[in-house]
């Protein structure tokens, strides 16, 4: 949901300019709840298939996508690997999802900045969805900042868009739908995988 109705047209105008989108991991792509085993550590995270479909729709219109996490675990690279193995990605119709691990706080600004430079894009052409303090610096730099419904207040205060759904339960799809709406793309006209 856009903060105020008067801002909706501004947010949609900015969303129309977006050519790349970054997403945080825990608390954005995955729910903020982690199943923890005392011997194995983190063993399971939860995500929604509708979020993955939303990312596929963005890739279908040519948006570049990256996932960024402060941790060094294997959950995020495995998810990106799954998305990059879809038929449209393997055929080269969709750009691959890039993944950056162990990038905390200002490190997220550095990796996203380098990624944008490599793509020849400016900060105002990038969106980022985050949920907590580690995402704050990069969210302050991008042209369009978004967060899930359960994000911390400090993040909601700087976000241009707050999803109506929680992390790992459709928040990413809400944001993807906003980007598609701004670009006047009918999602039923796009390939699903």
N, C-alpha and C positions, 0 to 999 in steps of 0.2 A: 504494500500500500504506500502510496506517495504521501508525504507528511501533510501537506495542505492542498486543498483543491486548486488554489491559485498557482501552486508549484507544478501541478500535473503536466501542463503544457510545456514548461521548461524542462522537466525531467524527460518527457517523451522526445523533445527536440534534441536533447543531449544524447539520449539513447539511440536516436537515429544515426548519429555520427560514429557509434562504437564499431570498431573493427577487430577488437581483441578483448577477451574476458579472462580474468583469473579467478580462481576459487580456492579458498582455504580448505583444509581437510577436516579435522575433527571439529565439530560444531558448525560445519557448513555442508560439505558433501556427505559426511557421516554424522550420525547423531553424536551428541556430546557425551553419551554414555558408552563406556568401554567395559567389556567383559574381561575381568582380570583373574588370572590364575597365579597363585603364589609361587609356583615353580616355573611356569612358562612366560609369565608377564602378560601383556595384552594378547588376547587370543581371538577376539571377535569384535567387529564394528558393524553397525547397521547403516544401510543406505536404502534409498528408494529407487525403484526402477523408473519412476516417472522423472526423477532428476536426470538419470542417464539418458532418457529419451529427449529431454530438453536440451542437453548438451549436444546430442546427435542432430537435433533440429538446427542449432546454431552453426554447427559444422556444415550442415547442408546448405547454408546460405554463405558459407565461406569465412565465417568468423574464426580467428585463431583462438585456441583455448590453451590455458595452462593451469596446472594444479600446483599449489605451493604449500609446503608444510615445514614447521620448525623441527619436526622429529625426523629420525632416520629410519623409521620402520618400513616395512614392505607393503603395507596396505594400499597406499596411494599409487605406487608404481604398478602394482598388480591390477588395480582398477583401470589405470590408463592403458595398460597392456591389453586388457579386455576390449576397451573402446577402440584401440588402434588395430584390433584384429577383425573388426566388423567389415563386411564386404565392401562398403563404400570407401572405407579408409584404406583397405588393402589394394583396391583398384586405383587409388590416387584421386578419386573424386572429392574426398574430404581431406583437409589438412590434419596431420597427426596432433594428438594432445601431447603437449610438453609437460614434463614433471620436474619440479625442483624440490629437493629434500634438504633438511637441516638448514633452513633459511629462516631464522627468527628475527622478529622486529625489523630493524633497519636492513637486515639481510634480505628481507622480502623486497624492499625497495630496490636493492642492488640487483637481485636476480630478475625481477620484473622489468627494471630499467634496461638491463642488458638484453633481455628477450625482445623488448619493444624496439631497441636500437637495431638488433639483428633483422627484425621484420620491417624496419623502415617506418615505424609508427611513432606517434607522439603520445604523451601521457593522456591528453584529453580525448584520444581515440580508444582508450582502454577503460574497461569496467573491472571492478573487483568486488567479490562478495566475501566478507569476513565476519567474525563474531566476537572477537575479544582483543585485548590490548596488543597482542602480537601482530594483529592485522592493521592496527591504527595508522602507523606511518605510511603504508602503501595505500590505504584508503583515502588518506589526505592528499595524495598525489594524483590519483586517477581522475578522469573526467566524470565517472559515474560510480558512486559507491553504493553497495547494497548489503543487506544483512538478513539473516533468518529472524523469525519472530522471537526466538529465545536469546538473541544476542544481548550482550551487556549494554547497559544504558549509555555508556560513553561511546559505544559504536553506533547505537541507534541515533544518537545526537548528531553524528556526522554523516550518516547514511542518507542518500537521496531517496532510497527505496527500501522499505522493510517488507519482507515477504509475509504473507498471512499464515504460512505454514512453518513448522519447525525444521531444524537441520535434520537431514537424513529422512525426511518425511514430506518432501515436496517443495521446500524452500527454494532450491535451485531452479526447479521447474517454474515457480512463480516468477523468478527473475528472468529466465529465458523467455517466458511468455510476454513479459513487458518489452524485451528487446525485439521480439518478433512483431508485436503490436506497433511499436514505434516505427519499424521498417515496413509496416503494412504488408507483412508476409502471412499468407494463409498456411498454417502448419499442415493442413491436409494436402497441400500441393508439393510437399517435400518428401524425399525418400526417407524411410524409417530406419534403415541400417545400411 
